[in-house]
Amino acid sequence: MKELVNNLHWYFTDFCVNTANLLGITYVEFNFWLFVVLFPSIVTILILLNAFRNKIAFFSKNAIQK
């Protein structure tokens, strides 16, 4: 299991380094955009979409029961 985690870490590190090189930015900049900007933005959007979906489902269920 430790070897799997180690291989995954190096695979994703290599992916980040290669992607940063393709974009013409540094590894640190790529990590900033990925983990400080992109990932939290996606999580926030998904939470808001889920809350909106739940709100619609709640009101739809109440409308059907009336």
SEKEMAR-148429 format. One line per field, with one value per residue (C-alpha): residue in one letter; x, y, z. Coordinates in steps of 0.25 Angstrom, whole numbers. Example, Ala and Ser with C-alpha at 12.3 -4.5 7.8 and 13.67 -1.06 7.14 Angstrom:
SEKEMAR-148429
residuo = (A | S)
east = (49 | 55)
north = (-18 | -4)
up = (31 | 29)
end
This chain:
SEKEMAR-148429
residuo = (M | K | E | L | V | N | N | L | H | W | Y | F | T | D | F | C | V | N | T | A | N | L | L | G | I | T | Y | V | E | F | N | F | W | L | F | V | V | L | F | P | S | I | V | T | I | L | I | L | L | N | A | F | R | N | K | I | A | F | F | S | K | N | A | I | Q | K)
east = (0 | 11 | 17 | 4 | 3 | 17 | 15 | 3 | 10 | 21 | 11 | 3 | 16 | 21 | 7 | 8 | 22 | 19 | 6 | 13 | 24 | 14 | 6 | 20 | 18 | 26 | 21 | 18 | 9 | 2 | 0 | -6 | -16 | -20 | -21 | -24 | -32 | -38 | -41 | -48 | -56 | -61 | -64 | -72 | -80 | -83 | -88 | -97 | -102 | -106 | -112 | -120 | -124 | -129 | -137 | -144 | -147 | -152 | -162 | -166 | -169 | -177 | -185 | -188 | -194 | -203)
north = (0 | 9 | 7 | 10 | 23 | 27 | 24 | 32 | 44 | 44 | 42 | 54 | 62 | 59 | 62 | 76 | 79 | 75 | 83 | 95 | 94 | 93 | 105 | 113 | 115 | 109 | 97 | 106 | 115 | 103 | 98 | 111 | 112 | 97 | 96 | 110 | 115 | 104 | 93 | 102 | 109 | 95 | 91 | 104 | 103 | 88 | 91 | 103 | 94 | 83 | 93 | 99 | 85 | 81 | 94 | 91 | 77 | 82 | 92 | 81 | 71 | 81 | 86 | 71 | 68 | 80)
up = (0 | 3 | -10 | -17 | -10 | -13 | -28 | -28 | -21 | -32 | -43 | -39 | -36 | -50 | -56 | -49 | -53 | -68 | -68 | -62 | -73 | -84 | -79 | -77 | -62 | -50 | -42 | -30 | -39 | -44 | -30 | -26 | -37 | -35 | -20 | -16 | -27 | -36 | -26 | -15 | -26 | -32 | -17 | -15 | -28 | -25 | -11 | -16 | -27 | -17 | -8 | -20 | -24 | -10 | -9 | -22 | -17 | -4 | -11 | -21 | -11 | -3 | -15 | -19 | -5 | -5)
end
